[in-house]
C-alpha cells in the first residue's frame, strides 16, 4: 500500500479500522516530512549522546538521511498506544526539521514481538524493554508491550541528529535495552510557593517520558482542592479535580502513572492554622496531627479518599516525614511513656487500616521509622505488604546509603530511594551534590533490591524555578533506568546535545562552570553554596559583614565562573542560529494531529492553566531577548540557567561593591577636615563613586532591578502567578534598601557641600571599617 503522507489520512484510517473497513494486518506507514537535501554516504562516528544509555549498544555506520524517514507500524491501526508512539516520534522529528514527505526516506519499522520474534528478547525485557536493529535503509524497533515500543521510539529520537543548521543523520546502532528499576519517578513540590500551570505539567510529563521516567508524584500539603475541606486550597494556587482529570488522561498516553502525595501526619501547618482544625494540631498552629484526636484520622482519610478517586494509580503517597512536633504537645505524656517510635508507628498503622478500602499500596517517607529497626520487624505482615518505605537523603554520603535502607529491608519492607536535584534554597541547583547523591543512592538502592527511585524537587523558600532543575531530573532518569552506578562524566558530555540540541556542548560546560562557583562558595569560602540566603543578605549589615570576611577572597573566582557560564550560554545561542519563526504556543501533546482525549482535554483548559499570554507580563520580554530567539531546544531552561548565573554573579558583585563603598566612605570621612582643594575634590569624587551616576549603589540597585524582571518572566513561563508576589517583594525590598542608602548619601553630599563635614558611617547605615576574620 502507498505511504500515508498526512495525519488527516491517519485519522481516516484509524476511524475506518474502528469501523472494520480495512483488512486486519494492513501496515500503516507514516511519513516524516523532509527539508534540505544532504549527500548520501557515511562519515566517521562522533561521540554518541544518549540519555539514558542503553543496556547494550553496538555502533554501526552513520546513515545520512537526505530523503527523511518514513515510519512503518503494523500494529498502529489496531492499537492506539502504538499509533501514539509512532505519531510522537514523527512529530518530534518533524519539529527538528527532518526531511518531509518522501516515501523513499529511510524506513523506521515499529514491531511487536508477538508478530516479529527477536531472539535477543529475554523475560526481563518484556514489560518495558525493546531492541533496535539496523540493516541497509532500515531500522527496526521491537517490543513486547506498548510501553516498550514507546521507549524504543524515544531512543530513536536521540539517535537522529538534526537541526536547522545541520543535515540530519542517523547514528545507527544495535541496541538491547530494559530498565534496572521498575518505578522511575519524580516527586514535585507543589506546596511551598511555585504551583506550575497545567500546560507546564503536561510539558513536564512529555519530557519525563522522553527520558523513560514512568511516575510523577505531585506533593501536596494544602494545595489540592478538597471538596470536604475547602478552606485549605489557596485561590489561584491549588490543583482542582478538573486539573487532575486532564493530567491523568494526558499522562496515560505517555506511560506515566500519577501518584499524588498528600501529607497525612506532618507538614500540615497551612491546614492547621485554620481555627476549626486547631483541635487536631499536636501543638498550637503547628504542623503535625495529634494521633489521639479522632478527627486527625478522619481528616487524613477524607483527603486520601478524594485523591484515590481522582488519580487511579496503584499507589498513594501519605508522606509522614519530619513529624518534629510529635510528643511536644497533646501526645507528650504518651511519647514520654512509650517513646516516639511506637506512637508514630501506631498512628501509621491506623492510617493504613483506614485506607485499606481504597485498595492502594501506600508509600511513606522512611526518616522517622528508620530509627526503630527492631520495632519495624515486629509490625504486622499486613502493614508491610500494604506499604513501601521510601528512604530519602539529599546529599552525598561518604559511608553510602545502606543504613537508610537496611532497617526496612531487614524487616521485610519493599523500598524505594529518593535523592534530590538539590535545588532547595539555592539560586541555582548545586549539581555537585545532586549528581553524586543521585548516582550513589540509586546505585545502593539497586544493590539492596529497591524497586523504585523517586527523585525529588523541593521549593523550600518559594524561590525555586523548575526550569533550572532539568539537569538533575535527567540524570535521575538515567540512573534509575541504567544498571549499577551511572557515569556522571558520560551524562555531562551528553546533556546539552540531547536536551537542548546544542551540538557545540557549550551548555554542558556552562553547567560545569556553575558547579565550580557552588564548590568555591561551599568548600573554599565555607559560606554555604549559592543560596538564596546569601543572595538576599545585605553585605553592609552585621551578619553580612561576618560573611564578607569569609567570602571576600573568593568573590573574584566565583564571579569568573558565573560569567563564564553566561558567555557559554551566549555562544551556544549564537551557534544554534537565529530562530526565524516565533515559538509556537504550547501544544496539547506531541502527536497534535490526532483528536484524542488529550486534545479534547486541552481544549477545555481552565483559567488556572491559561497560556502565558493571558498572564500579566513583566518588563522583560524573553521572547524578544531570551533563548527562544535561537534554535536551541528547551529555551526556557536556558533562560532559567542564565537567571541562575546572573544571580550568582550578583552575589559576588554586591559583596565587592559593598567593600568599595565602605572603603570609599572611610577615605572621604578621614579627609573631611581638610582645607586642601585637591583633597576636598577627592572627597567629592569618593562620594560620587559611591552614589553618583554609574556609582556603586546604582550598579547594585540596577542589577537587582533587571534580575527582578528576568526572574518574574522565568517564573511565569512555568508557574501560575500565585506565590510570585513574596519573591518580588524581596527584590523590591532589596532595591529599596539600596535606594534608601542612596538618599542618605545624597544628604551627606549636601552636608559636605554646605559645611565640609560628613556624618559618621553609622548614621548612613554603613560599617566604619571592613570586617576581618
LUMLO-351812 format. One record per residue (C-alpha): x, y, z; residue in one letter. Coordinates in steps of 0.1 Angstrom, whole numbers, plus 5000, padded with zeros to 4 digits. Last residue first. Layout:
N
R  east  north    up  rest
R     X      Y     Z     A
...
This chain:
773
R  east  north    up  rest
R  5383   5372  5603     X
R  5380   5409  5592     X
R  5352   5434  5589     X
R  5357   5464  5567     X
R  5356   5497  5585     X
R  5331   5523  5597     X
R  5302   5500  5589     X
R  5275   5518  5569     X
R  5239   5525  5578     X
R  5243   5562  5569     X
R  5244   5574  5605     X
R  5269   5546  5612     X
R  5293   5560  5587     X
R  5296   5592  5608     X
R  5282   5623  5592     X
R  5304   5643  5569     X
R  5318   5678  5572     X
R  5327   5704  5545     X
R  5298   5726  5557     X
R  5275   5732  5528     X
R  5289   5709  5501     X
R  5297   5682  5526     X
R  5262   5684  5541     X
R  5247   5682  5506     X
R  5269   5651  5499     X
R  5256   5635  5532     X
R  5221   5641  5520     X
R  5228   5623  5488     X
R  5244   5596  5509     X
R  5212   5592  5528     X
R  5191   5591  5496     X
R  5214   5565  5481     X
R  5212   5543  5512     X
R  5174   5544  5508     X
R  5178   5533  5472     X
R  5199   5504  5483     X
R  5172   5493  5508     X
R  5145   5500  5482     X
R  5162   5476  5457     X
R  5164   5449  5485     X
R  5127   5455  5494     X
R  5117   5453  5458     X
R  5135   5420  5452     X
R  5120   5406  5484     X
R  5086   5419  5473     X
R  5091   5401  5440     X
R  5097   5368  5459     X
R  5066   5374  5480     X
R  5045   5382  5449     X
R  5053   5351  5429     X
R  5032   5329  5452     X
R  5002   5326  5428     X
R  5011   5339  5393     X
R  5009   5304  5380     X
R  5041   5287  5372     X
R  5062   5276  5342     X
R  5067   5306  5319     X
R  5055   5329  5347     X
R  5086   5322  5368     X
R  5111   5329  5340     X
R  5095   5363  5334     X
R  5094   5372  5371     X
R  5131   5362  5373     X
R  5141   5384  5343     X
R  5121   5413  5358     X
R  5137   5410  5393     X
R  5171   5404  5377     X
R  5170   5438  5359     X
R  5161   5455  5392     X
R  5188   5437  5412     X
R  5213   5448  5386     X
R  5200   5484  5387     X
R  5202   5487  5425     X
R  5237   5472  5427     X
R  5252   5494  5400     X
R  5234   5524  5413     X
R  5249   5519  5447     X
R  5284   5516  5433     X
R  5282   5547  5412     X
R  5274   5548  5375     X
R  5259   5583  5380     X
R  5267   5592  5416     X
R  5264   5574  5448     X
R  5296   5556  5457     X
R  5319   5570  5430     X
R  5303   5604  5436     X
R  5311   5603  5473     X
R  5347   5594  5465     X
R  5349   5621  5439     X
R  5335   5647  5463     X
R  5361   5637  5489     X
R  5388   5638  5462     X
R  5379   5673  5454     X
R  5383   5683  5490     X
R  5418   5666  5489     X
R  5427   5686  5458     X
R  5414   5719  5474     X
R  5434   5714  5506     X
R  5414   5727  5535     X
R  5410   5692  5551     X
R  5386   5685  5579     X
R  5365   5660  5560     X
R  5396   5640  5548     X
R  5391   5609  5570     X
R  5354   5608  5561     X
R  5362   5606  5524     X
R  5387   5577  5529     X
R  5362   5558  5551     X
R  5334   5565  5526     X
R  5355   5549  5498     X
R  5365   5519  5519     X
R  5329   5512  5530     X
R  5316   5517  5494     X
R  5344   5496  5480     X
R  5336   5467  5503     X
R  5299   5469  5493     X
R  5309   5469  5457     X
R  5327   5435  5461     X
R  5300   5420  5482     X
R  5273   5430  5457     X
R  5294   5418  5428     X
R  5299   5383  5443     X
R  5262   5378  5449     X
R  5254   5394  5416     X
R  5275   5368  5397     X
R  5255   5340  5414     X
R  5222   5358  5405     X
R  5234   5362  5369     X
R  5242   5325  5366     X
R  5208   5315  5380     X
R  5190   5338  5356     X
R  5210   5324  5327     X
R  5201   5289  5338     X
R  5164   5299  5337     X
R  5169   5313  5302     X
R  5184   5280  5290     X
R  5155   5261  5306     X
R  5130   5284  5289     X
R  5148   5277  5256     X
R  5141   5240  5257     X
R  5156   5233  5223     X
R  5181   5257  5209     X
R  5172   5273  5176     X
R  5177   5308  5188     X
R  5154   5337  5196     X
R  5137   5314  5222     X
R  5170   5318  5241     X
R  5159   5351  5255     X
R  5157   5387  5242     X
R  5125   5390  5222     X
R  5105   5360  5235     X
R  5120   5366  5269     X
R  5104   5401  5272     X
R  5115   5417  5304     X
R  5091   5443  5318     X
R  5068   5417  5331     X
R  5035   5404  5316     X
R  5002   5397  5333     X
R  4991   5362  5324     X
R  4969   5357  5294     X
R  4999   5354  5270     X
R  5013   5326  5293     X
R  4985   5303  5283     X
R  4957   5298  5308     X
R  4961   5269  5333     X
R  4941   5284  5361     X
R  4916   5296  5335     X
R  4905   5260  5328     X
R  4918   5240  5299     X
R  4889   5226  5280     X
R  4906   5225  5246     X
R  4935   5206  5264     X
R  4911   5179  5274     X
R  4899   5174  5239     X
R  4935   5171  5227     X
R  4943   5145  5253     X
R  4911   5125  5246     X
R  4923   5122  5211     X
R  4918   5144  5180     X
R  4951   5134  5165     X
R  4973   5158  5145     X
R  4990   5171  5177     X
R  5010   5140  5182     X
R  5033   5157  5207     X
R  5006   5167  5231     X
R  4982   5196  5239     X
R  5006   5221  5222     X
R  5022   5251  5238     X
R  5022   5281  5216     X
R  5047   5281  5187     X
R  5079   5300  5191     X
R  5082   5328  5166     X
R  5099   5316  5133     X
R  5133   5327  5121     X
R  5150   5312  5151     X
R  5186   5325  5149     X
R  5215   5301  5148     X
R  5225   5273  5172     X
R  5260   5287  5173     X
R  5247   5321  5186     X
R  5227   5305  5213     X
R  5256   5283  5224     X
R  5279   5313  5225     X
R  5255   5333  5247     X
R  5252   5304  5271     X
R  5290   5300  5271     X
R  5294   5336  5280     X
R  5269   5334  5308     X
R  5286   5303  5322     X
R  5320   5321  5320     X
R  5304   5349  5339     X
R  5293   5326  5367     X
R  5328   5311  5368     X
R  5345   5345  5368     X
R  5322   5357  5395     X
R  5330   5329  5419     X
R  5367   5335  5412     X
R  5366   5371  5421     X
R  5343   5367  5451     X
R  5367   5343  5467     X
R  5390   5363  5490     X
R  5360   5384  5503     X
R  5338   5354  5513     X
R  5350   5348  5548     X
R  5351   5385  5559     X
R  5320   5392  5539     X
R  5300   5366  5558     X
R  5306   5384  5591     X
R  5299   5418  5574     X
R  5266   5405  5561     X
R  5255   5395  5596     X
R  5261   5430  5609     X
R  5245   5445  5577     X
R  5266   5460  5550     X
R  5267   5428  5529     X
R  5229   5428  5529     X
R  5219   5391  5525     X
R  5193   5384  5498     X
R  5217   5364  5476     X
R  5234   5349  5507     X
R  5201   5335  5519     X
R  5190   5324  5484     X
R  5220   5300  5485     X
R  5250   5299  5462     X
R  5269   5274  5484     X
R  5274   5277  5521     X
R  5298   5304  5534     X
R  5327   5280  5535     X
R  5349   5302  5513     X
R  5367   5271  5500     X
R  5342   5242  5501     X
R  5308   5258  5498     X
R  5315   5291  5480     X
R  5342   5276  5457     X
R  5321   5245  5450     X
R  5290   5265  5441     X
R  5310   5285  5416     X
R  5325   5253  5401     X
R  5290   5238  5397     X
R  5281   5269  5378     X
R  5310   5264  5355     X
R  5301   5228  5350     X
R  5266   5237  5338     X
R  5281   5262  5314     X
R  5304   5235  5301     X
R  5275   5213  5292     X
R  5258   5244  5277     X
R  5289   5247  5254     X
R  5284   5212  5240     X
R  5287   5226  5205     X
R  5259   5203  5192     X
R  5234   5222  5214     X
R  5202   5201  5207     X
R  5190   5214  5241     X
R  5182   5181  5258     X
R  5203   5156  5239     X
R  5233   5178  5229     X
R  5233   5197  5261     X
R  5231   5166  5283     X
R  5256   5144  5265     X
R  5291   5151  5279     X
R  5278   5156  5315     X
R  5260   5123  5313     X
R  5291   5104  5304     X
R  5310   5123  5331     X
R  5285   5113  5357     X
R  5286   5076  5349     X
R  5257   5056  5363     X
R  5265   5031  5391     X
R  5245   4999  5386     X
R  5220   4993  5359     X
R  5207   5022  5339     X
R  5170   5032  5341     X
R  5170   5047  5376     X
R  5204   5065  5369     X
R  5193   5079  5336     X
R  5161   5093  5349     X
R  5178   5109  5379     X
R  5204   5124  5355     X
R  5175   5139  5335     X
R  5159   5154  5366     X
R  5192   5167  5379     X
R  5200   5186  5348     X
R  5163   5196  5343     X
R  5161   5215  5376     X
R  5165   5251  5365     X
R  5132   5251  5346     X
R  5116   5243  5380     X
R  5124   5278  5393     X
R  5130   5280  5430     X
R  5121   5309  5453     X
R  5093   5295  5474     X
R  5117   5291  5504     X
R  5115   5253  5505     X
R  5109   5246  5468     X
R  5118   5209  5469     X
R  5122   5187  5438     X
R  5127   5150  5443     X
R  5139   5119  5425     X
R  5118   5088  5433     X
R  5138   5057  5425     X
R  5119   5023  5426     X
R  5122   4986  5432     X
R  5149   4988  5459     X
R  5168   4955  5460     X
R  5198   4963  5481     X
R  5221   4966  5451     X
R  5196   4988  5432     X
R  5192   5011  5462     X
R  5230   5014  5465     X
R  5233   5025  5429     X
R  5203   5048  5432     X
R  5219   5065  5463     X
R  5253   5067  5447     X
R  5244   5084  5414     X
R  5216   5105  5427     X
R  5236   5119  5456     X
R  5267   5124  5434     X
R  5247   5142  5407     X
R  5228   5164  5432     X
R  5257   5175  5454     X
R  5279   5188  5426     X
R  5246   5199  5409     X
R  5240   5226  5433     X
R  5207   5238  5419     X
R  5206   5275  5410     X
R  5196   5305  5433     X
R  5195   5280  5461     X
R  5171   5274  5490     X
R  5161   5240  5476     X
R  5175   5230  5442     X
R  5194   5199  5453     X
R  5181   5177  5424     X
R  5172   5152  5452     X
R  5176   5115  5461     X
R  5146   5093  5470     X
R  5152   5055  5472     X
R  5124   5029  5471     X
R  5118   5000  5494     X
R  5097   4969  5498     X
R  5096   4960  5535     X
R  5107   4927  5551     X
R  5122   4940  5584     X
R  5158   4936  5571     X
R  5148   4955  5540     X
R  5134   4983  5562     X
R  5162   4990  5586     X
R  5185   4982  5557     X
R  5176   5012  5537     X
R  5189   5043  5554     X
R  5219   5025  5568     X
R  5228   5012  5533     X
R  5232   5047  5519     X
R  5270   5051  5515     X
R  5295   5060  5541     X
R  5307   5091  5523     X
R  5271   5102  5519     X
R  5263   5126  5491     X
R  5233   5148  5498     X
R  5195   5146  5497     X
R  5187   5115  5517     X
R  5153   5099  5515     X
R  5144   5063  5522     X
R  5110   5054  5507     X
R  5092   5026  5526     X
R  5065   5009  5505     X
R  5033   4999  5522     X
R  5004   4974  5522     X
R  5026   4943  5524     X
R  5045   4956  5554     X
R  5012   4965  5572     X
R  4997   4931  5565     X
R  5028   4914  5578     X
R  5022   4930  5612     X
R  5050   4952  5627     X
R  5075   4934  5648     X
R  5105   4939  5624     X
R  5099   4976  5623     X
R  5102   4977  5661     X
R  5137   4964  5659     X
R  5147   4989  5632     X
R  5134   5019  5651     X
R  5154   5049  5637     X
R  5142   5040  5602     X
R  5107   5048  5612     X
R  5112   5085  5613     X
R  5131   5091  5580     X
R  5112   5065  5560     X
R  5089   5085  5538     X
R  5057   5067  5531     X
R  5042   5050  5500     X
R  5008   5033  5504     X
R  4997   5004  5482     X
R  4961   5011  5471     X
R  4929   4991  5476     X
R  4909   5022  5487     X
R  4891   5001  5513     X
R  4925   4997  5531     X
R  4927   5034  5538     X
R  4916   5032  5575     X
R  4940   5003  5581     X
R  4969   5021  5567     X
R  4962   5052  5587     X
R  4958   5032  5619     X
R  4991   5015  5612     X
R  5008   5049  5608     X
R  4992   5061  5641     X
R  5008   5031  5659     X
R  5041   5037  5641     X
R  5044   5072  5654     X
R  5035   5064  5690     X
R  5058   5033  5690     X
R  5086   5054  5676     X
R  5085   5083  5700     X
R  5090   5068  5734     X
R  5063   5048  5753     X
R  5058   5068  5785     X
R  5072   5102  5774     X
R  5056   5097  5740     X
R  5022   5091  5756     X
R  5025   5120  5780     X
R  5036   5144  5752     X
R  5008   5134  5729     X
R  4989   5167  5730     X
R  5020   5188  5727     X
R  5057   5181  5723     X
R  5055   5144  5716     X
R  5051   5148  5678     X
R  5062   5183  5668     X
R  5090   5170  5645     X
R  5069   5148  5624     X
R  5096   5151  5597     X
R  5081   5126  5573     X
R  5045   5111  5571     X
R  5042   5114  5533     X
R  5010   5095  5525     X
R  5018   5086  5489     X
R  4990   5067  5471     X
R  4997   5038  5448     X
R  4981   5016  5422     X
R  4971   5046  5402     X
R  4935   5059  5396     X
R  4942   5095  5405     X
R  4909   5115  5411     X
R  4891   5089  5432     X
R  4922   5080  5452     X
R  4928   5117  5458     X
R  4893   5120  5473     X
R  4899   5091  5496     X
R  4933   5104  5506     X
R  4919   5137  5518     X
R  4889   5122  5537     X
R  4910   5095  5553     X
R  4936   5120  5566     X
R  4909   5142  5580     X
R  4892   5113  5598     X
R  4925   5101  5612     X
R  4930   5135  5628     X
R  4894   5140  5638     X
R  4897   5112  5664     X
R  4924   5132  5683     X
R  4949   5108  5698     X
R  4972   5110  5668     X
R  4977   5148  5671     X
R  4984   5159  5636     X
R  5017   5177  5630     X
R  5024   5211  5615     X
R  5019   5235  5644     X
R  4994   5263  5649     X
R  4991   5253  5685     X
R  5009   5220  5691     X
R  4998   5185  5682     X
R  4972   5200  5659     X
R  4938   5184  5656     X
R  4920   5208  5680     X
R  4932   5237  5658     X
R  4913   5225  5627     X
R  4884   5250  5631     X
R  4909   5278  5637     X
R  4926   5274  5604     X
R  4964   5273  5611     X
R  4962   5235  5609     X
R  4960   5233  5571     X
R  4989   5256  5565     X
R  5010   5237  5591     X
R  5003   5203  5576     X
R  5039   5191  5572     X
R  5032   5161  5595     X
R  5007   5132  5595     X
R  4989   5127  5562     X
R  5010   5147  5538     X
R  4992   5141  5505     X
R  5013   5127  5477     X
R  4996   5120  5444     X
R  5008   5091  5422     X
R  5005   5099  5386     X
R  5014   5070  5363     X
R  5033   5078  5332     X
R  5030   5057  5300     X
R  5030   5088  5278     X
R  4994   5083  5267     X
R  4984   5078  5304     X
R  4999   5112  5313     X
R  4973   5131  5294     X
R  4943   5114  5309     X
R  4958   5118  5344     X
R  4966   5154  5338     X
R  4932   5163  5325     X
R  4914   5146  5354     X
R  4937   5162  5380     X
R  4932   5197  5366     X
R  4894   5192  5367     X
R  4897   5179  5403     X
R  4914   5212  5411     X
R  4951   5217  5419     X
R  4957   5248  5440     X
R  4972   5282  5440     X
R  4947   5305  5423     X
R  4926   5307  5454     X
R  4945   5290  5483     X
R  4934   5254  5490     X
R  4929   5246  5526     X
R  4895   5261  5534     X
R  4876   5237  5511     X
R  4878   5206  5534     X
R  4852   5182  5521     X
R  4855   5193  5484     X
R  4893   5192  5486     X
R  4913   5214  5463     X
R  4949   5202  5465     X
R  4973   5229  5477     X
R  4974   5223  5514     X
R  5003   5198  5519     X
R  5005   5184  5485     X
R  5034   5168  5465     X
R  5028   5159  5429     X
R  5041   5124  5422     X
R  5050   5116  5386     X
R  5059   5080  5376     X
R  5072   5064  5344     X
R  5105   5081  5336     X
R  5118   5069  5303     X
R  5138   5100  5292     X
R  5111   5111  5267     X
R  5085   5102  5293     X
R  5099   5129  5317     X
R  5097   5154  5289     X
R  5061   5147  5280     X
R  5050   5148  5316     X
R  5069   5180  5323     X
R  5053   5196  5292     X
R  5019   5185  5305     X
R  5028   5200  5339     X
R  5037   5232  5321     X
R  5003   5233  5305     X
R  4986   5227  5338     X
R  5005   5256  5353     X
R  5031   5250  5379     X
R  5024   5260  5415     X
R  5055   5277  5429     X
R  5054   5285  5466     X
R  5059   5257  5491     X
R  5031   5233  5483     X
R  5036   5219  5448     X
R  5068   5201  5454     X
R  5073   5176  5426     X
R  5083   5140  5433     X
R  5098   5125  5401     X
R  5097   5088  5392     X
R  5113   5057  5380     X
R  5095   5025  5391     X
R  5106   4991  5378     X
R  5143   4997  5382     X
R  5171   4984  5360     X
R  5152   4993  5328     X
R  5154   4975  5295     X
R  5176   4978  5265     X
R  5191   4958  5236     X
R  5206   4981  5210     X
R  5221   4978  5175     X
R  5232   5012  5164     X
R  5228   5037  5136     X
R  5237   5073  5145     X
R  5212   5086  5120     X
R  5219   5119  5102     X
R  5201   5150  5095     X
R  5218   5179  5078     X
R  5228   5207  5101     X
R  5218   5243  5107     X
R  5181   5238  5111     X
R  5188   5209  5135     X
R  5191   5172  5132     X
R  5207   5142  5149     X
R  5187   5110  5148     X
R  5198   5086  5175     X
R  5181   5107  5202     X
R  5146   5103  5186     X
R  5153   5066  5181     X
R  5158   5063  5219     X
R  5123   5077  5225     X
R  5110   5053  5198     X
R  5123   5024  5219     X
R  5106   5037  5250     X
R  5072   5038  5232     X
R  5077   5003  5219     X
R  5085   4991  5254     X
R  5054   5007  5268     X
R  5032   4993  5240     X
R  5044   4959  5250     X
R  5066   4931  5236     X
R  5090   4954  5219     X
R  5108   4956  5185     X
R  5123   4988  5170     X
R  5135   4982  5134     X
R  5159   5005  5114     X
R  5161   5001  5077     X
R  5180   5017  5047     X
R  5206   4988  5048     X
R  5200   4969  5081     X
R  5197   4981  5117     X
R  5184   4966  5149     X
R  5168   4982  5179     X
R  5155   4961  5208     X
R  5130   4969  5234     X
R  5123   4966  5271     X
R  5093   4978  5292     X
R  5075   4947  5304     X
R  5092   4920  5283     X
R  5128   4928  5289     X
R  5133   4906  5320     X
R  5119   4876  5301     X
R  5147   4879  5275     X
R  5145   4893  5240     X
R  5176   4889  5218     X
R  5159   4861  5198     X
R  5135   4886  5183     X
R  5101   4874  5173     X
R  5082   4897  5149     X
R  5044   4893  5153     X
R  5044   4886  5190     X
R  5074   4909  5195     X
R  5055   4939  5183     X
R  5073   4959  5156     X
R  5079   4995  5147     X
R  5097   5000  5114     X
R  5119   5030  5107     X
R  5125   5032  5069     X
R  5149   5058  5055     X
R  5130   5080  5031     X
R  5118   5069  4996     X
R  5082   5077  5005     X
R  5092   5113  5008     X
R  5070   5138  5026     X
R  5095   5157  5049     X
R  5132   5160  5057     X
R  5140   5162  5095     X
R  5134   5197  5106     X
R  5135   5193  5144     X
R  5097   5197  5147     X
R  5092   5170  5121     X
R  5114   5146  5141     X
R  5093   5152  5173     X
R  5060   5148  5154     X
R  5070   5116  5138     X
R  5082   5100  5170     X
R  5050   5111  5188     X
R  5030   5098  5159     X
R  5046   5064  5161     X
R  5042   5062  5199     X
R  5005   5073  5196     X
R  4998   5046  5170     X
R  5014   5021  5193     X
R  4990   5032  5221     X
R  4960   5033  5198     X
R  4965   4996  5188     X
R  4946   4983  5158     X
R  4958   5005  5131     X
R  4992   5010  5147     X
R  5001   4974  5149     X
R  5019   4971  5115     X
R  5039   5003  5121     X
R  5060   5018  5093     X
R  5077   5051  5099     X
R  5092   5070  5070     X
R  5124   5089  5072     X
R  5140   5119  5056     X
R  5151   5119  5020     X
R  5187   5130  5026     X
R  5190   5109  5058     X
R  5227   5101  5061     X
R  5234   5069  5079     X
R  5263   5066  5103     X
R  5278   5031  5103     X
R  5270   5009  5132     X
R  5275   5013  5170     X
R  5269   4984  5193     X
R  5248   4991  5223     X
R  5239   4971  5254     X
R  5219   4983  5285     X
R  5210   5015  5268     X
R  5224   5049  5280     X
R  5197   5071  5294     X
R  5201   5097  5280     X
R  5221   5092  5247     X
R  5249   5111  5230     X
R  5270   5091  5206     X
R  5305   5106  5202     X
R  5314   5111  5166     X
R  5313   5082  5140     X
R  5334   5089  5109     X
R  5313   5096  5079     X
R  5287   5078  5058     X
R  5272   5082  5024     X
R  5244   5102  5008     X
R  5247   5139  5002     X
R  5221   5161  5020     X
R  5189   5176  5008     X
R  5171   5203  5028     X
R  5137   5196  5043     X
R  5116   5164  5046     X
R  5083   5153  5062     X
R  5081   5122  5085     X
R  5060   5097  5066     X
R  5038   5073  5085     X
R  5031   5038  5072     X
R  5003   5017  5085     X
R  5006   4980  5076     X
R  4974   4961  5069     X
R  4972   4932  5094     X
R  4934   4931  5096     X
R  4917   4943  5065     X
R  4902   4978  5065     X
R  4866   4987  5069     X
R  4860   4974  5104     X
R  4845   5005  5118     X
R  4875   5010  5141     X
R  4898   5005  5112     X
R  4880   5032  5092     X
R  4884   5057  5120     X
R  4921   5049  5123     X
R  4925   5052  5085     X
R  4907   5085  5084     X
R  4928   5098  5113     X
R  4959   5087  5095     X
R  4948   5104  5064     X
R  4945   5136  5083     X
R  4979   5130  5098     X
R  4993   5132  5063     X
R  5015   5112  5039     X
R  5002   5077  5044     X
R  5026   5055  5024     X
R  5012   5036  4994     X
R  5000   5000  5000     X
